[in-house]
């Protein structure tokens, strides 16, 4: 069971906790083999597990922007909230050296300034615009995170389409089984 993903191992373990003895990938051709046959005291079922990727676009956006937010957070003065309104499009493999240096200078200048009301900073980079607002924190909020807001991420939810596609791809495997088949779909997010 070493070649199975953590999610498939979790399905197998859940079946065991429910009282089933598990047979892993029993018989059949290599490409249509069912993941598990679960034998319970009163019945047997075949189980196929799948974990489709949901809302992939959001995952890519988050993967792209989180390193930039980490750079901002690490440079933010503890007495200021940083409201991130726009970030340049720097991908995971793009150099962030220029961005990091600009953030350090910009937030160091903000820390030295006597900021008593929201102050906006806008910088243009070849990859897009960086737009930040800094506002003073109240004295009791001067510890903890300094990023007060991030740019919104939006997408159309593709969960239903992904589940339908996963069911369609697994249908052949389920039909080849001699017992009723359950499809376990890992659908977080």
MDAnalysis code that builds the backbone (N, CA, C; Angstrom):
import MDAnalysis as mda
import numpy as np

u = mda.Universe.empty(567, n_residues=189, atom_resindex=np.repeat(np.arange(189), 3), trajectory=True)
u.add_TopologyAttr("name", ["N", "CA", "C"] * 189)
u.add_TopologyAttr("resid", np.arange(1, 190))
u.add_TopologyAttr("resname", ["UNK", "UNK", "UNK", "UNK", "UNK", "UNK", "UNK", "UNK", "UNK", "UNK", "UNK", "UNK", "UNK", "UNK", "UNK", "UNK", "UNK", "UNK", "UNK", "UNK", "UNK", "UNK", "UNK", "UNK", "UNK", "UNK", "UNK", "UNK", "UNK", "UNK", "UNK", "UNK", "UNK", "UNK", "UNK", "UNK", "UNK", "UNK", "UNK", "UNK", "UNK", "UNK", "UNK", "UNK", "UNK", "UNK", "UNK", "UNK", "UNK", "UNK", "UNK", "UNK", "UNK", "UNK", "UNK", "UNK", "UNK", "UNK", "UNK", "UNK", "UNK", "UNK", "UNK", "UNK", "UNK", "UNK", "UNK", "UNK", "UNK", "UNK", "UNK", "UNK", "UNK", "UNK", "UNK", "UNK", "UNK", "UNK", "UNK", "UNK", "UNK", "UNK", "UNK", "UNK", "UNK", "UNK", "UNK", "UNK", "UNK", "UNK", "UNK", "UNK", "UNK", "UNK", "UNK", "UNK", "UNK", "UNK", "UNK", "UNK", "UNK", "UNK", "UNK", "UNK", "UNK", "UNK", "UNK", "UNK", "UNK", "UNK", "UNK", "UNK", "UNK", "UNK", "UNK", "UNK", "UNK", "UNK", "UNK", "UNK", "UNK", "UNK", "UNK", "UNK", "UNK", "UNK", "UNK", "UNK", "UNK", "UNK", "UNK", "UNK", "UNK", "UNK", "UNK", "UNK", "UNK", "UNK", "UNK", "UNK", "UNK", "UNK", "UNK", "UNK", "UNK", "UNK", "UNK", "UNK", "UNK", "UNK", "UNK", "UNK", "UNK", "UNK", "UNK", "UNK", "UNK", "UNK", "UNK", "UNK", "UNK", "UNK", "UNK", "UNK", "UNK", "UNK", "UNK", "UNK", "UNK", "UNK", "UNK", "UNK", "UNK", "UNK", "UNK", "UNK", "UNK", "UNK", "UNK", "UNK", "UNK", "UNK", "UNK", "UNK", "UNK", "UNK", "UNK", "UNK", "UNK"])
u.atoms.positions = np.array([
    [0.820, -1.181, 0.000],
    [0.000, 0.000, 0.000],
    [0.873, 1.257, 0.000],
    [2.186, 1.076, -0.084],
    [3.103, 2.220, -0.066],
    [2.897, 3.146, -1.249],
    [2.497, 2.610, -2.408],
    [2.362, 3.452, -3.595],
    [1.069, 4.256, -3.595],
    [0.166, 3.980, -2.661],
    [-1.074, 4.733, -2.566],
    [-0.835, 6.066, -1.880],
    [-1.589, 7.046, -2.302],
    [-1.503, 8.362, -1.681],
    [-2.040, 8.294, -0.252],
    [-1.713, 9.310, 0.489],
    [-2.208, 9.414, 1.865],
    [-3.731, 9.344, 1.883],
    [-4.373, 9.982, 0.915],
    [-5.839, 10.010, 0.873],
    [-6.405, 8.614, 0.652],
    [-5.788, 7.834, -0.226],
    [-6.277, 6.468, -0.447],
    [-6.002, 5.596, 0.773],
    [-4.880, 5.803, 1.424],
    [-4.604, 5.043, 2.650],
    [-5.630, 5.394, 3.727],
    [-6.046, 6.647, 3.755],
    [-7.058, 7.075, 4.719],
    [-8.390, 6.360, 4.454],
    [-8.765, 6.206, 3.180],
    [-9.989, 5.483, 2.831],
    [-9.879, 4.037, 3.303],
    [-8.734, 3.400, 3.041],
    [-8.534, 2.006, 3.459],
    [-8.634, 1.885, 4.975],
    [-8.011, 2.785, 5.680],
    [-8.041, 2.718, 7.147],
    [-9.461, 2.948, 7.678],
    [-10.201, 3.846, 7.052],
    [-11.588, 4.078, 7.452],
    [-12.419, 2.810, 7.274],
    [-12.213, 2.119, 6.155],
    [-12.929, 0.859, 5.928],
    [-12.579, -0.168, 7.005],
    [-11.311, -0.211, 7.380],
    [-10.890, -1.150, 8.435],
    [-11.551, -0.789, 9.772],
    [-11.592, 0.490, 10.088],
    [-12.218, 0.922, 11.333],
    [-13.700, 0.559, 11.338],
    [-14.323, 0.586, 10.166],
    [-15.732, 0.214, 10.052],
    [-15.939, -1.298, 10.112],
    [-14.852, -2.067, 10.191],
    [-14.963, -3.513, 10.369],
    [-14.674, -4.342, 9.138],
    [-14.145, -3.759, 8.095],
    [-13.877, -4.502, 6.860],
    [-12.471, -5.064, 6.849],
    [-12.340, -6.199, 6.193],
    [-10.992, -6.654, 5.852],
    [-10.770, -6.191, 4.411],
    [-9.566, -5.735, 4.143],
    [-9.269, -5.053, 2.885],
    [-8.408, -5.935, 1.989],
    [-8.778, -5.998, 0.716],
    [-7.919, -6.589, -0.302],
    [-7.549, -5.447, -1.241],
    [-6.260, -5.262, -1.457],
    [-5.776, -4.134, -2.246],
    [-5.600, -4.544, -3.701],
    [-6.178, -3.762, -4.615],
    [-6.089, -3.949, -6.065],
    [-6.237, -5.417, -6.477],
    [-7.355, -6.021, -6.194],
    [-7.523, -7.417, -6.563],
    [-7.712, -7.611, -8.063],
    [-7.042, -8.617, -8.650],
    [-7.243, -9.058, -10.033],
    [-7.472, -7.969, -11.046],
    [-7.922, -8.385, -12.202],
    [-8.267, -7.441, -13.261],
    [-7.047, -6.931, -14.008],
    [-7.316, -6.282, -15.115],
    [-6.246, -5.702, -15.921],
    [-5.614, -4.532, -15.170],
    [-4.384, -4.235, -15.500],
    [-3.618, -3.193, -14.803],
    [-4.332, -1.838, -14.798],
    [-4.949, -1.477, -15.920],
    [-5.532, -0.137, -16.017],
    [-6.958, -0.033, -15.479],
    [-7.593, -1.169, -15.149],
    [-8.974, -1.105, -14.647],
    [-9.118, -1.742, -13.272],
    [-8.022, -1.962, -12.623],
    [-8.052, -2.571, -11.300],
    [-8.696, -1.629, -10.281],
    [-9.593, -2.170, -9.476],
    [-10.251, -1.392, -8.428],
    [-9.256, -1.201, -7.284],
    [-9.360, -0.109, -6.517],
    [-8.406, 0.146, -5.436],
    [-8.515, -0.867, -4.306],
    [-9.730, -1.118, -3.824],
    [-9.910, -2.007, -2.673],
    [-11.167, -2.849, -2.843],
    [-11.156, -4.038, -2.267],
    [-12.377, -4.780, -2.012],
    [-12.468, -4.858, -0.501],
    [-13.582, -4.370, 0.023],
    [-13.789, -4.341, 1.473],
    [-14.820, -5.402, 1.822],
    [-14.404, -6.380, 2.613],
    [-15.310, -7.458, 3.032],
    [-15.750, -7.207, 4.464],
    [-17.040, -6.938, 4.611],
    [-17.665, -6.768, 5.917],
    [-18.302, -8.101, 6.303],
    [-18.674, -8.291, 7.559],
    [-19.298, -9.551, 7.969],
    [-20.550, -9.905, 7.155],
    [-21.323, -8.898, 6.706],
    [-22.570, -9.186, 6.014],
    [-22.569, -8.868, 4.519],
    [-21.519, -8.236, 3.999],
    [-21.479, -7.916, 2.570],
    [-20.067, -7.525, 2.139],
    [-19.919, -7.440, 0.838],
    [-18.636, -7.047, 0.250],
    [-18.890, -5.931, -0.754],
    [-18.023, -4.923, -0.741],
    [-18.114, -3.828, -1.704],
    [-16.735, -3.546, -2.272],
    [-16.747, -3.053, -3.496],
    [-15.506, -2.573, -4.108],
    [-15.439, -1.076, -3.853],
    [-14.238, -0.573, -3.682],
    [-14.074, 0.851, -3.386],
    [-12.988, 1.418, -4.277],
    [-13.320, 2.487, -4.942],
    [-12.368, 3.227, -5.766],
    [-12.255, 4.613, -5.147],
    [-11.045, 5.103, -4.958],
    [-10.818, 6.411, -4.341],
    [-10.165, 7.345, -5.351],
    [-10.586, 8.598, -5.322],
    [-10.046, 9.582, -6.241],
    [-9.997, 10.940, -5.529],
    [-8.988, 11.732, -5.869],
    [-8.835, 13.067, -5.282],
    [-8.594, 14.075, -6.411],
    [-9.676, 14.510, -7.070],
    [-9.491, 15.485, -8.152],
    [-9.039, 16.838, -7.617],
    [-8.383, 17.597, -8.464],
    [-7.944, 18.945, -8.082],
    [-9.085, 19.914, -8.319],
    [-9.509, 20.611, -7.263],
    [-10.600, 21.572, -7.360],
    [-10.051, 22.984, -7.414],
    [-10.711, 23.836, -8.183],
    [-10.387, 25.264, -8.247],
    [-8.883, 25.489, -8.391],
    [-8.311, 24.866, -9.399],
    [-6.871, 24.893, -9.630],
    [-6.350, 26.323, -9.794],
    [-7.160, 27.185, -10.417],
    [-6.715, 28.567, -10.650],
    [-6.429, 29.286, -9.337],
    [-7.287, 29.074, -8.345],
    [-7.068, 29.713, -7.043],
    [-5.793, 29.178, -6.411],
    [-5.598, 27.874, -6.501],
    [-4.374, 27.286, -5.943],
    [-3.130, 27.893, -6.556],
    [-3.160, 28.120, -7.865],
    [-2.014, 28.732, -8.538],
    [-1.828, 30.183, -8.092],
    [-2.932, 30.910, -7.946],
    [-2.835, 32.299, -7.490],
    [-2.267, 32.371, -6.080],
    [-2.732, 31.478, -5.218],
    [-2.245, 31.455, -3.833],
    [-0.759, 31.094, -3.813],
    [-0.368, 30.106, -4.615],
    [1.036, 29.693, -4.676],
    [1.919, 30.844, -5.174],
    [1.369, 31.671, -6.054],
    [2.114, 32.800, -6.604],
    [2.228, 33.937, -5.599],
    [1.163, 34.227, -4.865],
    [1.181, 35.425, -4.018],
    [1.650, 35.196, -2.590],
    [1.526, 33.982, -2.050],
    [1.925, 33.764, -0.653],
    [3.389, 34.099, -0.374],
    [4.331, 33.754, -1.258],
    [5.716, 34.181, -0.987],
    [5.866, 35.707, -0.933],
    [5.073, 36.425, -1.743],
    [5.140, 37.887, -1.720],
    [4.565, 38.426, -0.410],
    [3.464, 37.826, 0.042],
    [2.878, 38.245, 1.321],
    [3.824, 37.934, 2.478],
    [4.551, 36.823, 2.393],
    [5.538, 36.485, 3.428],
    [6.652, 37.526, 3.489],
    [7.087, 38.004, 2.326],
    [8.130, 39.041, 2.281],
    [7.605, 40.321, 2.935],
    [6.382, 40.690, 2.611],
    [5.783, 41.900, 3.197],
    [5.658, 41.738, 4.708],
    [5.140, 40.596, 5.140],
    [4.950, 40.336, 6.571],
    [6.275, 40.411, 7.329],
    [7.326, 39.839, 6.768],
    [8.613, 39.822, 7.471],
    [9.251, 41.209, 7.560],
    [8.857, 42.117, 6.692],
    [9.434, 43.471, 6.691],
    [8.532, 44.510, 7.341],
    [7.319, 44.125, 7.688],
    [6.346, 45.098, 8.199],
    [6.715, 45.558, 9.604],
    [6.645, 46.860, 9.845],
    [6.885, 47.376, 11.192],
    [5.766, 46.898, 12.133],
    [6.089, 46.545, 13.353],
    [5.076, 45.997, 14.258],
    [3.977, 46.983, 14.641],
    [4.226, 48.279, 14.485],
    [3.228, 49.273, 14.891],
    [2.297, 49.703, 13.756],
    [2.440, 49.071, 12.573],
    [1.618, 49.457, 11.421],
    [0.875, 48.249, 10.846],
    [-0.359, 48.481, 10.414],
    [-1.085, 47.505, 9.616],
    [-0.706, 47.743, 8.169],
    [-0.493, 46.671, 7.428],
    [-0.231, 46.779, 5.998],
    [-1.438, 46.190, 5.279],
    [-2.101, 47.005, 4.501],
    [-3.239, 46.558, 3.706],
    [-2.742, 46.371, 2.276],
    [-2.674, 45.138, 1.843],
    [-2.145, 44.822, 0.512],
    [-3.302, 44.879, -0.468],
    [-3.252, 45.850, -1.378],
    [-4.344, 46.034, -2.333],
    [-4.051, 45.420, -3.694],
    [-2.786, 45.394, -4.100],
    [-2.418, 44.800, -5.394],
    [-0.981, 44.316, -5.311],
    [-0.723, 43.195, -5.963],
    [0.617, 42.614, -6.012],
    [1.028, 42.414, -7.465],
    [2.312, 42.546, -7.764],
    [2.768, 42.237, -9.117],
    [2.668, 40.733, -9.373],
    [2.700, 40.355, -10.618],
    [2.587, 38.935, -10.977],
    [3.974, 38.313, -11.042],
    [4.471, 37.945, -9.890],
    [5.743, 37.245, -9.782],
    [5.446, 35.785, -9.480],
    [5.802, 34.903, -10.398],
    [5.526, 33.484, -10.211],
    [6.505, 32.841, -9.248],
    [6.258, 31.569, -8.908],
    [7.113, 30.861, -7.956],
    [8.590, 30.795, -8.381],
    [8.842, 30.762, -9.682],
    [10.238, 30.654, -10.124],
    [10.851, 32.006, -10.498],
    [10.075, 33.093, -10.427],
    [10.614, 34.420, -10.732],
    [11.455, 34.926, -9.569],
    [12.477, 35.706, -9.898],
    [13.316, 36.307, -8.860],
    [12.497, 37.336, -8.079],
    [12.649, 37.292, -6.784],
    [11.923, 38.218, -5.919],
    [12.866, 39.216, -5.251],
    [14.118, 39.237, -5.685],
    [15.125, 40.104, -5.069],
    [14.740, 41.580, -5.171],
    [14.351, 42.033, -6.348],
    [13.978, 43.441, -6.533],
    [12.739, 43.771, -5.691],
    [11.758, 42.861, -5.690],
    [10.543, 43.054, -4.889],
    [10.895, 43.152, -3.407],
    [11.729, 42.240, -2.947],
    [12.113, 42.211, -1.528],
    [12.818, 43.505, -1.125],
    [13.767, 43.956, -1.939],
    [14.488, 45.194, -1.640],
    [13.549, 46.396, -1.621],
    [12.614, 46.440, -2.564],
    [11.659, 47.541, -2.628],
    [10.754, 47.539, -1.390],
    [10.282, 46.372, -0.982],
    [9.413, 46.261, 0.205],
    [10.173, 46.699, 1.455],
    [11.417, 46.225, 1.604],
    [12.209, 46.597, 2.788],
    [12.380, 48.107, 2.876],
    [12.713, 48.742, 1.753],
    [12.915, 50.188, 1.745],
    [11.594, 50.919, 2.012],
    [10.545, 50.507, 1.322],
    [9.252, 51.157, 1.449],
    [8.726, 51.073, 2.890],
    [8.795, 49.889, 3.496],
    [8.276, 49.727, 4.852],
    [9.207, 50.313, 5.909],
    [10.510, 50.363, 5.614],
    [11.434, 51.048, 6.528],
    [11.133, 52.548, 6.534],
    [10.855, 53.111, 5.349],
    [10.477, 54.527, 5.260],
    [9.162, 54.777, 5.994],
    [8.212, 53.847, 5.841],
    [6.922, 53.986, 6.525],
    [7.099, 53.917, 8.039],
    [8.012, 53.074, 8.509],
    [8.252, 52.937, 9.949],
    [8.828, 54.217, 10.534],
    [9.679, 54.905, 9.754],
    [10.305, 56.134, 10.231],
    [9.352, 57.333, 10.185],
    [8.416, 57.294, 9.250],
    [7.485, 58.420, 9.076],
    [6.481, 58.446, 10.223],
    [5.966, 59.606, 10.488],
    [4.945, 59.748, 11.524],
    [3.584, 59.568, 10.844],
    [3.165, 58.321, 10.731],
    [1.920, 58.011, 10.026],
    [0.784, 57.988, 11.040],
    [-0.161, 58.898, 10.842],
    [-1.302, 58.962, 11.757],
    [-2.619, 58.668, 11.039],
    [-2.577, 58.579, 9.729],
    [-3.768, 58.249, 8.940],
    [-3.339, 57.314, 7.802],
    [-4.292, 56.680, 7.141],
    [-3.917, 55.764, 6.055],
    [-3.038, 56.439, 5.004],
    [-1.941, 55.776, 4.686],
    [-0.997, 56.297, 3.701],
    [-0.786, 55.235, 2.640],
    [-0.950, 55.643, 1.374],
    [-0.840, 54.685, 0.274],
    [0.542, 54.758, -0.369],
    [1.039, 53.576, -0.724],
    [2.305, 53.460, -1.443],
    [2.029, 52.671, -2.716],
    [2.446, 53.232, -3.851],
    [2.253, 52.565, -5.135],
    [3.592, 52.522, -5.846],
    [3.969, 51.340, -6.275],
    [5.213, 51.160, -7.023],
    [4.898, 50.356, -8.272],
    [5.486, 50.763, -9.373],
    [5.311, 50.031, -10.635],
    [6.532, 49.146, -10.876],
    [6.261, 47.905, -11.150],
    [7.301, 46.948, -11.509],
    [6.992, 46.419, -12.906],
    [7.974, 45.850, -13.599],
    [7.669, 45.287, -14.923],
    [6.566, 44.213, -14.876],
    [6.426, 43.537, -13.741],
    [5.437, 42.463, -13.611],
    [4.084, 42.965, -13.112],
    [3.943, 44.257, -12.880],
    [2.663, 44.795, -12.424],
    [2.824, 45.782, -11.286],
    [1.709, 46.191, -10.741],
    [1.664, 47.234, -9.721],
    [1.643, 46.643, -8.324],
    [2.397, 47.259, -7.434],
    [2.320, 46.971, -6.007],
    [1.607, 48.153, -5.374],
    [0.517, 47.872, -4.679],
    [-0.232, 48.926, -4.003],
    [-0.466, 48.495, -2.569],
    [0.067, 49.281, -1.639],
    [-0.085, 49.024, -0.203],
    [-0.626, 50.266, 0.468],
    [-1.358, 50.048, 1.533],
    [-1.763, 51.125, 2.423],
    [-1.253, 50.743, 3.791],
    [-0.717, 51.699, 4.513],
    [-0.310, 51.437, 5.890],
    [-1.118, 52.345, 6.799],
    [-1.524, 51.780, 7.911],
    [-2.261, 52.552, 8.918],
    [-1.700, 52.166, 10.285],
    [-1.732, 53.094, 11.208],
    [-1.192, 52.782, 12.532],
    [-2.086, 51.775, 13.260],
    [-1.433, 50.880, 13.998],
    [-2.169, 49.944, 14.854],
    [-2.457, 50.639, 16.170],
    [-3.495, 50.184, 16.817],
    [-3.729, 50.673, 18.173],
    [-2.651, 50.062, 19.069],
    [-2.305, 50.704, 20.173],
    [-1.225, 50.196, 21.024],
    [-1.420, 48.748, 21.483],
    [-2.660, 48.336, 21.696],
    [-2.891, 46.963, 22.155],
    [-2.815, 45.934, 21.014],
    [-2.698, 46.380, 19.777],
    [-2.624, 45.458, 18.641],
    [-1.243, 45.452, 17.998],
    [-0.235, 45.912, 18.702],
    [1.086, 46.049, 18.095],
    [1.870, 44.743, 18.035],
    [1.282, 43.643, 18.441],
    [1.944, 42.351, 18.278],
    [1.134, 41.505, 17.310],
    [1.697, 40.397, 16.878],
    [0.991, 39.514, 15.949],
    [1.198, 39.929, 14.509],
    [0.335, 39.443, 13.661],
    [0.433, 39.719, 12.222],
    [0.342, 41.207, 11.923],
    [0.967, 41.591, 10.838],
    [0.908, 42.990, 10.424],
    [0.129, 43.180, 9.127],
    [-0.157, 42.099, 8.420],
    [-0.947, 42.242, 7.200],
    [-2.409, 42.278, 7.612],
    [-3.044, 43.398, 7.341],
    [-4.434, 43.581, 7.731],
    [-5.421, 43.118, 6.689],
    [-5.027, 43.130, 5.415],
    [-5.896, 42.632, 4.344],
    [-5.027, 42.252, 3.152],
    [-5.598, 41.386, 2.317],
    [-4.915, 40.899, 1.117],
    [-5.834, 41.119, -0.069],
    [-5.280, 41.131, -1.281],
    [-6.152, 41.249, -2.455],
    [-7.105, 40.052, -2.517],
    [-8.325, 40.304, -2.908],
    [-9.319, 39.225, -3.001],
    [-8.978, 38.286, -4.153],
    [-9.329, 37.029, -3.946],
    [-9.194, 36.029, -5.006],
    [-10.598, 35.556, -5.328],
    [-10.910, 35.490, -6.603],
    [-12.227, 34.986, -6.970],
    [-12.109, 34.055, -8.167],
    [-13.028, 33.128, -8.219],
    [-13.086, 32.182, -9.329],
    [-14.474, 31.579, -9.352],
    [-14.784, 30.885, -10.422],
    [-16.014, 30.117, -10.464],
    [-15.722, 28.764, -9.844],
    [-16.599, 28.307, -8.977],
    [-16.428, 27.022, -8.311],
    [-16.626, 25.902, -9.330],
    [-15.609, 25.069, -9.504],
    [-15.693, 23.978, -10.473],
    [-15.858, 22.610, -9.809],
    [-16.291, 22.583, -8.556],
    [-16.396, 21.337, -7.813],
    [-17.316, 20.332, -8.502],
    [-18.490, 20.771, -8.894],
    [-19.435, 19.834, -9.509],
    [-18.858, 19.222, -10.784],
    [-18.252, 20.029, -11.640],
    [-17.671, 19.512, -12.876],
    [-16.538, 18.540, -12.587],
    [-15.694, 18.852, -11.594],
    [-14.574, 17.968, -11.256],
    [-15.063, 16.628, -10.711],
    [-16.113, 16.656, -9.874],
    [-16.653, 15.401, -9.334],
    [-17.265, 14.581, -10.460],
    [-18.039, 15.225, -11.333],
    [-18.636, 14.500, -12.467],
    [-17.557, 13.868, -13.348],
    [-16.501, 14.616, -13.607],
    [-15.406, 14.093, -14.433],
    [-14.716, 12.917, -13.737],
    [-14.505, 13.025, -12.427],
    [-13.873, 11.931, -11.667],
    [-14.740, 10.677, -11.708],
    [-16.049, 10.856, -11.534],
    [-16.969, 9.710, -11.594],
    [-16.917, 9.083, -12.986],
    [-16.933, 9.912, -14.012],
    [-16.862, 9.399, -15.386],
    [-15.591, 8.608, -15.645],
    [-14.466, 9.083, -15.154],
    [-13.189, 8.379, -15.374],
    [-13.137, 7.062, -14.617],
    [-13.807, 6.995, -13.469],
    [-13.747, 5.788, -12.635],
    [-14.857, 4.787, -12.961],
    [-15.801, 5.155, -13.816],
    [-16.949, 4.300, -14.126],
    [-16.518, 2.931, -14.669],
    [-15.553, 2.904, -15.561],
    [-15.096, 1.638, -16.155],
    [-14.572, 0.693, -15.069],
    [-13.805, 1.229, -14.144],
    [-13.282, 0.394, -13.063],
    [-14.417, -0.185, -12.220],
    [-15.411, 0.620, -11.925],
    [-16.541, 0.156, -11.133],
    [-17.358, -0.906, -11.849],
    [-17.498, -0.783, -13.155],
    [-18.274, -1.762, -13.931],
    [-17.574, -3.117, -13.993],
    [-16.270, -3.116, -13.924],
    [-15.519, -4.372, -13.995],
    [-15.610, -5.169, -12.701],
    [-16.068, -4.563, -11.631],
    [-16.140, -5.217, -10.336],
    [-17.358, -6.132, -10.244],
    [-17.179, -7.252, -9.566],
    [-18.275, -8.206, -9.388],
    [-19.189, -7.814, -8.225],
    [-18.778, -6.845, -7.413],
    [-19.566, -6.414, -6.255],
    [-19.988, -4.963, -6.433],
    [-20.975, -4.495, -5.670],
    [-21.329, -3.058, -5.752],
    [-20.092, -2.203, -5.485],
    [-20.004, -1.099, -6.156],
    [-18.815, -0.248, -6.070],
    [-19.158, 1.098, -5.450],
    [-18.323, 1.509, -4.502],
    [-18.402, 2.846, -3.916],
    [-17.264, 3.668, -4.480],
    [-17.538, 4.927, -4.775],
    [-16.494, 5.841, -5.205],
    [-16.284, 6.852, -4.095],
    [-15.088, 6.843, -3.507],
    [-14.737, 7.799, -2.463],
    [-14.048, 8.988, -3.154],
    [-14.656, 10.168, -3.061],
    [-14.104, 11.364, -3.683],
    [-13.638, 12.300, -2.594],
    [-12.342, 12.594, -2.583],
    [-11.795, 13.563, -1.641],
    [-12.120, 14.930, -2.211],
    [-13.021, 15.666, -1.565],
    [-13.539, 16.898, -2.133],
    [-13.402, 18.071, -1.179],
    [-12.201, 18.303, -0.668],
    [-12.008, 19.470, 0.197],
    [-11.761, 20.695, -0.650],
    [-11.905, 21.850, -0.037],
    [-11.573, 23.083, -0.718],
    [-12.730, 23.704, -1.404],
])
